[in-house]
Amino acid sequence: MWANYSVDVSKNSMKKFVLFLIVTALLLVPTHAAEEYHWFFKPVKDARPTMPPDGVKDPGENALMIGPDAKRVYLTFDAGFINDNVRTITQILKEEEVPAAFFILKQVVNENADLIEEWREAGFLVCNHTFTHKNCARLSEEEMKRELLSLEELYREKTGGELAKFFRPPEGSYNQKVIDTAASLGYRTVFWSCAYADWDNDRQMAKADALKLLLSRTHNGALVLLHPTGNTNAAILRDYIRALKTAGYTFGSLEELS
């Protein structure tokens, strides 16, 4: 009797131990998709880079990475907030008659209806950069949908219009779920093939150096990412545009690529 009881206790203990191991393992697995890629590009001076970059998963046909191999450039701007530099850049784009796409967050919609109307009247695309700038690769499908749809709803409420169906993932972080979820809502995910370190307003490059670097990285079909809040981009944008025009480049809209 006692021997049988001991065996039963031992079996129960083993079952509990195995269950503990299983639960622990499940807790250590990420709740959402494990894959996470961070978009970047490897600059190729005076040449057209290979897309996607080596070591980065190809996001597939629902994403834009680069334009056709022609002397045409596509300007895109990630605007998390608005300052005088953004307004200066807007004016330059209008005066130079160059199309552009602005990827925005909720605070831009809440606080800058006048500027958004100016963009729309100029024919610029106003696009989705999510509601709160969360890393979408770490969100569930429903959470990511909420990020995109919440911005759509706010934009509709504040402006009476609709966002252009282009999405840029915050931080360039993505996986296949991010691409597919955006596509299920009608969005093309937009990456880039030309950029430089311009996002830190407290660490801006010297104007001449930034212009030289940006021009050296521009190539046929360049999908250019710039941040419009920095002093340097506001100072060099007109010279950048005119230098490209002189070199025979034209400027296109993302709508041509969709």
C-alpha positions as CSV (number, residue, x, y, z in Angstrom):
1,M,0.0,0.0,0.0
2,W,2.7,2.5,1.0
3,A,4.8,1.5,-2.0
4,N,2.0,2.2,-4.4
5,Y,1.3,5.5,-2.8
6,S,4.9,6.5,-3.1
7,V,4.9,5.6,-6.8
8,D,1.7,7.7,-7.3
9,V,3.3,10.7,-5.6
10,S,6.4,10.4,-7.7
11,K,4.3,10.2,-10.9
12,N,2.3,13.3,-9.9
13,S,5.4,15.2,-9.0
14,M,6.9,14.4,-12.4
15,K,3.8,15.5,-14.2
16,K,3.8,18.8,-12.3
17,F,7.5,19.3,-13.1
18,V,6.9,18.6,-16.8
19,L,4.0,21.0,-16.8
20,F,6.1,23.6,-15.1
21,L,8.8,23.3,-17.8
22,I,6.2,23.7,-20.5
23,V,4.6,26.8,-19.0
24,T,8.0,28.3,-18.4
25,A,9.0,27.7,-22.0
26,L,5.8,29.2,-23.3
27,L,6.4,32.3,-21.2
28,L,9.8,32.8,-22.7
29,V,8.4,32.7,-26.2
30,P,7.4,36.2,-27.5
31,T,3.7,36.7,-27.5
32,H,3.7,37.9,-31.1
33,A,5.8,37.0,-34.2
34,A,9.4,36.2,-33.3
35,E,10.9,37.6,-36.5
36,E,11.9,41.2,-36.5
37,Y,13.8,43.0,-39.2
38,H,15.2,46.5,-39.3
39,W,15.3,48.2,-42.7
40,F,18.5,49.9,-43.6
41,F,20.5,50.4,-46.8
42,K,24.2,50.1,-47.6
43,P,25.2,53.3,-49.4
44,V,26.8,52.8,-52.8
45,K,28.5,56.0,-53.9
46,D,27.2,57.2,-57.3
47,A,25.5,53.9,-58.0
48,R,22.1,52.3,-57.6
49,P,22.0,50.0,-54.5
50,T,20.7,46.5,-54.5
51,M,17.3,46.1,-52.8
52,P,16.5,44.7,-50.3
53,P,19.8,45.2,-48.5
54,D,21.9,42.0,-47.8
55,G,20.7,40.3,-44.6
56,V,17.3,41.9,-44.6
57,K,14.2,39.8,-45.5
58,D,12.6,40.8,-48.8
59,P,9.2,42.4,-47.8
60,G,7.6,41.3,-51.1
61,E,5.3,42.8,-53.6
62,N,3.2,44.8,-51.1
63,A,6.2,47.0,-50.2
64,L,8.0,49.8,-52.1
65,M,11.8,49.9,-51.7
66,I,13.1,51.7,-54.8
67,G,11.8,53.1,-58.1
68,P,12.5,52.1,-61.7
69,D,16.0,52.4,-63.0
70,A,15.5,55.9,-64.5
71,K,16.7,59.4,-63.5
72,R,13.7,60.0,-61.3
73,V,13.6,60.6,-57.5
74,Y,10.8,60.2,-54.9
75,L,11.0,62.4,-51.9
76,T,9.4,61.2,-48.6
77,F,9.4,62.8,-45.2
78,D,8.8,61.3,-41.7
79,A,7.2,64.0,-39.6
80,G,6.5,63.1,-36.0
81,F,5.8,66.7,-35.1
82,I,5.8,70.1,-36.8
83,N,8.2,73.0,-36.4
84,D,9.3,76.0,-38.5
85,N,11.7,73.7,-40.5
86,V,8.8,71.6,-41.7
87,R,7.0,74.7,-42.9
88,T,10.1,75.9,-44.6
89,I,10.5,72.6,-46.4
90,T,6.8,72.7,-47.4
91,Q,7.4,76.1,-49.0
92,I,10.5,75.0,-50.9
93,L,8.7,71.9,-52.3
94,K,5.8,74.1,-53.5
95,E,8.1,76.7,-55.1
96,E,10.2,74.1,-56.8
97,E,7.1,72.2,-57.9
98,V,8.3,68.9,-56.6
99,P,5.9,66.2,-55.3
100,A,6.4,64.7,-51.8
101,A,4.9,62.3,-49.3
102,F,4.6,63.1,-45.6
103,F,4.3,60.2,-43.1
104,I,2.7,61.5,-40.0
105,L,1.6,60.6,-36.4
106,K,-1.5,61.6,-34.4
107,Q,0.0,64.8,-32.9
108,V,0.5,66.2,-36.4
109,V,-3.1,65.7,-37.2
110,N,-4.3,67.1,-33.9
111,E,-2.3,70.2,-34.0
112,N,-1.7,71.2,-37.6
113,A,-4.9,71.1,-39.7
114,D,-3.7,74.2,-41.5
115,L,-0.5,72.7,-42.7
116,I,-2.2,69.4,-43.7
117,E,-4.6,71.5,-45.8
118,E,-1.6,73.2,-47.4
119,W,-0.1,69.8,-48.2
120,R,-3.3,68.6,-49.8
121,E,-3.8,71.7,-51.9
122,A,-0.2,71.3,-53.1
123,G,-0.9,67.7,-54.2
124,F,1.4,66.2,-51.6
125,L,0.6,62.8,-50.2
126,V,-0.3,62.6,-46.5
127,C,0.5,59.1,-45.3
128,N,0.3,56.8,-42.3
129,H,3.2,56.5,-39.9
130,T,0.9,54.9,-37.2
131,F,-1.0,56.5,-34.4
132,T,1.7,56.3,-31.6
133,H,4.9,55.3,-33.4
134,K,5.1,51.8,-31.8
135,N,7.3,49.0,-33.2
136,C,4.7,47.2,-35.3
137,A,6.8,44.0,-35.4
138,R,6.1,43.5,-31.7
139,L,2.3,44.1,-32.0
140,S,-0.4,41.6,-32.6
141,E,-2.3,41.9,-35.9
142,E,-5.2,43.5,-34.1
143,E,-3.0,46.0,-32.3
144,M,-1.3,47.0,-35.5
145,K,-4.6,47.4,-37.3
146,R,-5.7,49.7,-34.4
147,E,-2.5,51.8,-34.9
148,L,-3.4,52.4,-38.6
149,L,-7.1,52.7,-38.3
150,S,-7.0,55.1,-35.3
151,L,-4.9,57.5,-37.4
152,E,-7.3,57.1,-40.3
153,E,-10.3,57.9,-38.1
154,L,-8.6,60.9,-36.5
155,Y,-7.5,62.3,-39.9
156,R,-11.0,61.9,-41.3
157,E,-12.4,63.7,-38.2
158,K,-10.0,66.6,-38.3
159,T,-9.6,67.1,-42.0
160,G,-12.6,65.5,-43.7
161,G,-10.2,63.7,-46.0
162,E,-8.6,60.3,-46.3
163,L,-5.0,59.4,-45.8
164,A,-3.1,58.2,-48.9
165,K,-2.7,54.4,-48.7
166,F,1.0,54.3,-48.0
167,F,2.4,53.2,-44.6
168,R,5.9,53.5,-43.2
169,P,6.7,51.3,-40.2
170,P,8.2,53.2,-37.3
171,E,12.0,52.6,-36.9
172,G,11.9,50.6,-40.1
173,S,11.0,47.6,-38.0
174,Y,8.9,44.9,-39.7
175,N,8.2,41.3,-40.3
176,Q,5.8,39.5,-42.7
177,K,2.9,40.1,-40.4
178,V,3.5,43.8,-40.6
179,I,3.5,43.8,-44.4
180,D,0.5,41.5,-44.7
181,T,-1.6,43.4,-42.0
182,A,-0.9,46.7,-43.7
183,A,-1.9,45.2,-47.1
184,S,-5.1,43.8,-45.6
185,L,-6.1,47.4,-45.0
186,G,-5.1,48.5,-48.5
187,Y,-1.7,49.9,-47.7
188,R,1.7,49.6,-49.5
189,T,4.5,49.6,-47.0
190,V,7.2,52.2,-48.0
191,F,10.8,51.7,-47.2
192,W,13.7,53.7,-48.7
193,S,16.9,53.4,-50.8
194,C,18.6,56.7,-49.9
195,A,19.0,58.5,-46.6
196,Y,21.5,59.9,-44.1
197,A,21.7,60.4,-40.3
198,D,19.4,63.4,-40.1
199,W,16.9,62.5,-37.4
200,D,18.5,63.9,-34.3
201,N,17.8,67.6,-34.1
202,D,20.6,68.0,-31.6
203,R,23.2,66.4,-33.7
204,Q,22.8,67.9,-37.2
205,M,25.5,67.6,-39.9
206,A,27.2,70.6,-41.3
207,K,25.2,71.8,-44.3
208,A,27.9,71.4,-46.9
209,D,28.8,68.0,-45.7
210,A,25.2,66.8,-45.6
211,L,24.4,68.1,-49.1
212,K,27.5,66.4,-50.5
213,L,26.7,63.1,-48.8
214,L,23.1,63.1,-49.8
215,L,23.9,63.9,-53.4
216,S,26.5,61.1,-53.5
217,R,23.9,58.6,-52.3
218,T,21.1,59.6,-54.7
219,H,20.7,57.2,-57.6
220,N,18.2,56.3,-60.4
221,G,14.8,55.6,-58.8
222,A,15.9,56.8,-55.4
223,L,13.2,56.5,-52.7
224,V,14.6,59.2,-50.4
225,L,13.8,59.4,-46.7
226,L,14.3,62.7,-44.9
227,H,13.2,64.1,-41.6
228,P,11.8,67.6,-42.1
229,T,12.2,68.9,-38.5
230,G,16.0,69.4,-38.6
231,N,17.8,72.7,-39.5
232,T,20.1,71.0,-42.0
233,N,17.4,69.6,-44.3
234,A,15.6,72.9,-44.3
235,A,18.8,74.7,-45.3
236,I,19.9,72.3,-48.0
237,L,16.7,71.0,-49.6
238,R,16.5,73.7,-52.3
239,D,20.1,73.2,-53.3
240,Y,19.6,69.4,-53.3
241,I,16.5,69.7,-55.6
242,R,18.2,72.1,-58.0
243,A,21.4,70.1,-58.1
244,L,19.4,67.0,-59.1
245,K,17.4,68.9,-61.7
246,T,20.7,70.2,-63.2
247,A,21.9,66.6,-63.3
248,G,18.8,65.6,-65.4
249,Y,16.7,64.1,-62.6
250,T,12.9,64.5,-62.4
251,F,10.7,64.0,-59.3
252,G,7.8,61.6,-59.0
253,S,5.0,60.6,-56.6
254,L,4.7,57.3,-54.8
255,E,1.4,56.9,-56.6
256,E,3.4,56.1,-59.7
257,L,4.9,53.1,-57.9
258,S,1.7,51.6,-56.5
